[in-house]
Amino acid sequence: MRIAQVAPLYESVPPKLYGGTERVVSWLTEELVREGNDVTLFASADSRTLAYLEPLVPQGLRLDPGCRDPLAHHMIAVDRVAARAHRFDVIHFHTDYLHFPVSRLLSVPHLTTLHGRLDLPDLQPLFRHFCDVPLVSISNNQRAPLPMANWQATVHHGLPPEHFAFGAGDGGYLAFLGRISPEKRPDRAIAIAIATGMPLKIAAKVDPVDREYFEARIRPLLRHPLVEFIGEIGDSDKAEFLGKAAALLFLIDWPEPFGLVMIEAMACGTPVIGWRCGAVPEVVEEGKTGFIVDSIESAAAAVARLGEFDRAACLQAFEARFCARRMARDYLAVYQAVIDRMDATAVAI
């Protein structure tokens, strides 16, 4: 199958540091190539891939000091993809809804995976207007605010097991990995560390929009002797960081569409202590890959149970549900369904 993968341009594919969507696009693209497909990746020029790379900007825009308006670059990118659309059997967009006015006019089958939150009021009229655009959700919970949208399937993320390594969890610490923001609730992680007396290591970036929150609410909490703030880390450091952790704390306070870091932890055999919110109950299997909690007290109780956790069984559960091969094959089935539907429509006309 001739497949186009269209990535957002904020980060390279894969990203050098933080970047969940770009990381998933990378894992999917590489696995589709291994499955024998002819794949073209539309992304920044500093991306690395086994597919044919169509560079759209010189480097990921977040790390480009000369970029002031990322939207301008994305608009050019959408036009360039549309100009090459005839080369492909299917086009897979990961660029949110920027391409909707163009993609709905294409004569080539296409679909869009939505990677972000969908509970914002402004999205209701948007998805009613573009109710014909084929969509894929990354969890069933994610799609709940938009039941009218043209959902084709839910495809959970998957990652290559070889990118991570099984860890013994012998570091003696709890881990927080990702981004410092109010909805990620690093304050809850710190409260649990203090309540249990177990050290907490925070490996997270601070976006400019969250700088004030970090300085006012989180930095004062970092003075506690149990808390160590590491800052942003890249892929090369994740396996060791997660593998040595006794557990990953994922204590969100928003409708998280998926939570990629949860399956990254599982790939190391590391259990997830996740707040009952968003996609957490859909991703974490209680007692098998982690514990689902709804209070600081229940989270502290989960920490006390970590000694009875079977990390090897956690890894096996990850391999069954969240490997990249499963993700790629799920998408191939969706691609074929979209192609067949367009062919059937053409015949009917």
Secondary structure, 3 states (H helix, E strand, C coil): CEEEEECCCCCCCCCCCCCHHHHHHHHHHHHHHHCCCEEEEEECCCCCCCCEEEECCCCCHHHCCCCCCHHHHHHHHHHHHHHCHHHCCEEEECCCCCCHHHHCCCCCCEEEECCCCCCCCCHHHHHHHCCCCCEEECCCCCCCCCCCCCEEEECCCCECHHHCCCCCCCCCCEEEEEECCHHHCHHHHHHHHHHHCCCEEEEEECCHHHHHHHHHHHHHHHHCCCEEECCCCCHHHHHHHHHHCCEEEECCCCCCCCCHHHHHHHCCCCCEEEECCCCHHHHCCECCCEEEECCHHHHHHHHHCHHHCCHHHHHHHHHHHCEHHHHHHHHHHHHHHHHHHHHHHHHHC
